[in-house]
Amino acid sequence: MMWLRSSMSPFRSSFPGQEYAYKSIDCILMMMKQYNIPLSSEFHSDSDLQAHNLILKVGAPIMLTRNIDAPGCECTRLIVKSCFKCP
């Protein structure tokens, strides 16, 4: 994961605005259930995934490594529209 973190820093810094850092979690927050995104049990128990920090900026494009196939998502290409601080 170190190569990913170091290679994405220049790209991320080209977008203006505040960075928001999120740590990976293994549960779904109650407030996120309102979106009705179906997640299989393998999403929570994939042993290949390591704990990580996700750093986002509003307006930055992101690409998911797995297609969530949710309404409003065009394949796996997304743009960050807003971020919130976790309690």
C-alpha positions in Angstrom: 0.0 0.0 0.0 2.9 2.4 0.4 3.4 2.8 -3.3 -0.2 3.7 -3.7 -0.1 6.3 -1.0 3.1 7.9 -2.3 2.0 7.9 -6.0 -1.4 9.4 -5.2 -0.1 12.4 -3.1 0.9 14.6 -6.1 -2.5 13.9 -7.8 -4.5 14.6 -4.7 -2.6 17.8 -4.0 -3.5 19.2 -7.4 -7.2 19.5 -6.2 -7.9 22.6 -4.0 -9.7 22.2 -0.6 -9.5 20.4 2.6 -8.4 16.7 2.8 -10.7 14.3 4.7 -9.1 11.1 6.2 -11.2 8.1 6.9 -10.0 4.8 8.5 -11.3 1.5 7.2 -14.1 -0.1 9.2 -15.8 -3.5 9.2 -19.3 -2.4 9.9 -22.0 -0.3 8.2 -23.1 2.9 10.0 -26.8 3.2 10.6 -26.9 6.5 8.8 -25.5 4.9 5.7 -28.4 2.3 5.5 -30.7 5.0 4.1 -28.9 4.6 0.7 -30.0 0.9 0.5 -26.8 -0.3 -1.0 -26.7 -4.1 -0.9 -23.4 -5.4 0.5 -22.6 -9.1 0.6 -21.0 -10.7 3.6 -17.7 -11.1 1.6 -17.4 -7.3 1.6 -16.9 -7.4 5.4 -14.7 -10.5 5.6 -12.2 -10.2 2.7 -8.9 -11.3 4.2 -7.0 -9.7 1.3 -7.9 -6.2 2.4 -5.6 -4.5 4.9 -6.5 -1.7 7.3 -5.9 1.6 5.6 -6.6 5.3 5.6 -8.6 6.8 2.8 -7.9 10.4 2.0 -10.5 12.3 -0.1 -11.1 15.8 -1.4 -14.3 17.2 -2.7 -14.3 17.2 -6.5 -11.6 14.5 -6.8 -12.4 11.5 -8.9 -12.1 8.0 -7.3 -12.2 4.5 -8.8 -13.4 1.6 -6.8 -11.7 -1.8 -7.1 -15.1 -3.5 -6.8 -18.2 -2.5 -8.6 -20.9 -1.7 -6.1 -23.6 -1.6 -8.8 -25.6 1.0 -7.0 -28.0 3.4 -8.7 -26.4 6.7 -9.6 -22.9 5.1 -10.0 -21.6 4.9 -13.6 -19.6 1.6 -13.4 -16.8 2.2 -10.8 -15.9 5.8 -11.6 -17.2 8.3 -9.0 -16.6 11.9 -8.0 -16.5 13.0 -4.4 -19.4 15.4 -3.9 -19.2 16.0 -0.2 -17.3 14.8 2.9 -18.2 14.7 6.6 -16.2 14.4 9.7 -16.7 11.1 11.6 -17.5 11.5 15.3 
